[in-house]
Amino acid sequence: MQRVYYEDTDFSGVVYHARYLHFLERGRTDYLRCLGITQGDMRMGDEDGSAAFVVRRMLIDFLAAARMDDIVEIRTRTRRATGARLELDQEIRIGDRLLLTAAVTVAVVNGEGRVRRLPDGLSALFSG
């Protein structure tokens, strides 16, 4: 859940379209936390080195607008986890009202920014 603040809106009190990217990022971060993954721990690395997630592709459908003081819910689920890629589906809602859908492809990279496979321990969390 995320409250919409004045800084998230345009002059009319409607959430500015780019601010939804912030909400989606927070949703992905919270999703990782719910799976027991902290991005700080990933940066520290495993036996194969560090790992991080970077957005590779995002397709967004804006369906309705949120307004100042609304409480939005960001839902995230894994559609597919393969090798060095995660495909996630995200939604932003207010109650039963769907505001936005996003299909997000996330790549896994090492500390130098090169693509790497998802560490085995993490891979199991996304496929299960």
C-alpha positions in Angstrom: 0.0 0.0 0.0 1.2 3.5 -0.9 -0.4 6.8 -0.2 -0.5 9.3 -3.0 1.2 12.6 -1.9 1.1 16.1 -3.4 4.5 15.5 -4.9 3.1 12.6 -6.9 0.5 14.7 -8.7 0.2 17.3 -11.4 -1.5 20.7 -10.9 -5.0 19.1 -11.0 -4.3 16.6 -8.2 -4.0 13.6 -10.5 -1.0 11.3 -10.3 1.5 12.3 -12.9 2.2 9.3 -15.3 5.9 9.0 -14.5 5.2 8.7 -10.8 3.6 5.3 -11.4 7.2 4.1 -12.2 8.1 4.9 -8.6 5.1 3.0 -7.3 6.0 0.0 -9.5 9.6 0.0 -8.2 8.4 0.0 -4.6 6.1 -2.8 -5.4 8.9 -4.9 -6.9 11.2 -4.1 -3.9 8.4 -5.1 -1.4 7.8 -8.3 -3.5 11.4 -9.3 -3.1 11.3 -8.6 0.7 8.2 -10.8 0.9 10.2 -13.6 -0.7 13.0 -13.0 1.8 15.3 -11.2 -0.6 17.0 -8.0 0.2 18.8 -6.1 -2.5 21.6 -5.2 -0.1 22.3 -8.9 0.5 22.4 -9.5 -3.3 24.9 -6.7 -3.7 27.1 -8.5 -1.2 27.1 -11.5 -3.4 27.2 -15.3 -3.2 29.9 -17.7 -4.2 29.5 -16.6 -7.8 29.6 -12.9 -7.0 27.1 -10.1 -6.6 23.8 -9.8 -8.3 21.3 -7.0 -9.0 18.1 -6.6 -10.9 17.8 -4.1 -13.7 14.6 -3.3 -15.7 15.1 -4.4 -19.3 11.6 -3.8 -20.6 8.3 -2.5 -19.4 4.9 -2.4 -21.0 2.4 -0.2 -19.2 -1.4 0.2 -19.7 -2.8 3.2 -17.9 -6.5 2.5 -17.3 -7.6 5.0 -14.6 -6.1 7.7 -12.5 -5.2 7.9 -8.9 -5.6 11.2 -7.0 -4.0 12.9 -4.1 -4.5 11.1 -0.8 -5.7 7.9 -2.4 -4.2 4.7 -1.1 -2.9 2.5 -3.9 -2.1 -1.2 -3.7 0.7 -2.5 -5.9 0.5 -6.2 -6.7 3.5 -8.1 -8.2 3.8 -11.7 -9.2 6.3 -13.7 -11.2 5.1 -14.8 -14.6 8.3 -16.6 -15.5 11.9 -16.9 -14.2 14.5 -18.2 -16.6 18.3 -18.0 -16.4 19.1 -14.4 -16.2 15.6 -13.0 -16.6 12.5 -12.5 -14.6 9.1 -11.6 -16.2 6.8 -10.0 -13.7 3.2 -8.8 -13.9 2.3 -5.8 -11.8 -1.0 -4.0 -11.1 -1.9 -0.9 -9.3 -5.3 -0.7 -7.7 -7.5 1.2 -5.4 -9.8 -1.4 -3.9 -11.4 -3.2 -6.8 -10.6 -0.5 -9.3 -7.7 -1.4 -11.6 -5.6 1.7 -12.4 -2.6 0.2 -14.3 -1.1 -3.0 -15.5 2.6 -3.5 -16.3 4.5 -6.4 -17.8 8.1 -6.0 -16.6 11.2 -7.9 -17.8 14.0 -7.7 -15.3 17.6 -8.8 -16.1 20.0 -10.1 -13.5 23.5 -8.5 -13.6 26.7 -8.9 -11.7 28.7 -6.1 -9.9 30.2 -5.0 -13.3 26.7 -4.7 -14.9 27.2 -7.9 -17.0 24.3 -10.3 -17.4 24.5 -13.3 -15.1 22.3 -16.2 -14.2 20.0 -15.9 -11.2 21.7 -17.5 -8.2 20.3 -21.0 -7.5 18.8 -20.1 -4.1 17.0 -17.2 -5.6 15.8 -19.0 -8.7 13.9 -21.5 -6.5 12.0 -18.6 -4.8 10.7 -17.3 -8.1 9.7 -20.6 -9.6 8.0 -22.0 -6.5 
